[in-house]
Each structure stands twice: as C-alpha cells, then as structure tokens.
Amino acid sequence: MNEPHRAAQPLKQVRRSIFPMADDTWESVAARELPDTPLSEALGLLQSYNLHVYMRPSAPADSPRAGNPLLPSDVIFLEAPLK
C-alpha cells in the first residue's frame, strides 16, 4: 500500500572526504591529507577506505588517465566508515 511520504533526515555526521586535484596520486593525497601518518600506512588506509576507486579497472595504456587511477570527480574518503 501507499506509505506516507517521510521527510529526509539531515545527516548527523559526514565522513571526511575530498575531490582529488587533476594531478593527484594516492601518494600525494596521503602526504597532504594524512601528514601525521607514515606514507606506507597512509596509503593502505586511503586505499582501504576507497575500494570503489582502488579496485576500479586500470585505464588503457593510451588513455590520458593511464598510470593514475584517481579522477578529479572521484570522492576520496579520508577516514573509515562512521559507525
């Protein structure tokens, strides 16, 4: 049956995120956004928070995106999912 329309509730907390710059790499984002974390650890954290980007198929070798999996339109989360 038809349920009454419910108004959307505002989010109480929002996960920290960025849109990468055109020339950003995992390394540049990690260094800039997680400066107090060792680079290898920061890379692992970012990649685990962003499996939607990290696991995306690589661009073809002749593509302008070849060699860099980050797009300026990607949402890159800077922290683990909120509980």
N, C-alpha and C positions, 0 to 999 in steps of 0.2 A: 504494500500500500504506500501511499504518499506520506513521507515523513515531513514534519515541519522544517523549514529552512533554518539552519543554525548559523549564526554569525561566526566568522573566523575569529579565533582567539589569537591575540598577539603572542609572539614568542617571548618567553621569559629570559632565555639565554640564547645567544647566537654564537656559533662556533667561529673562531677567528679564521679568516681566510683572506687571500689576495687574488688579484689577476696578475699573472706574470707580465713583465715587460717583454718586448719583442725579442730581445736577445738573451733572455734569462735561460739558465740551465738549472738542473737540480742543484748543482754546486753553488751557483750564485744566489739562488733563493735561500738555501741552507745557511750560507755565510751571512747574508743580510738579515734574514728573519729570525734565525736561531743562533745569534753570535756567541752566546754563553755555553753552547753545546759543541763538543768536538765534532769536526766536519763529518767524519765517517758515521758517527752516531746520529747527527742531524739528518744526513742523507737517508739513513734507514728509517728514521721516524717520519720524515716527509713522505717517503715512498709508501710506507705502510698506511698513512692517513689518506693517501691519494691513489688507491688502487685503480680507480676509474681512469686515471691518466697513466700511471706506471705500467699497467698491463695492456694498454692500447697498442695495437699493431704498429710496428715501425713504418715510417713514411718510405716510399720508394726512393731508391738512390738518386734519381734525377729530380726529386721534388725539392722545392725551396725549403721544406721542413726537414729534409734529410739530416740526420745527426743530432737533431734536437727535438725531443718528444713534447716539449711544452709549447702551447699556443697562447697568445695573449687573451684568448677567450676562455681558457681553462680556469675553473675555480680551484685554487690550491689551498687546501686546509692546512693550517699551521698548528693544529692541536688535535688530539684524539677526539673521537665522537663523545659528545656530552651524555652524561647518564640521566 
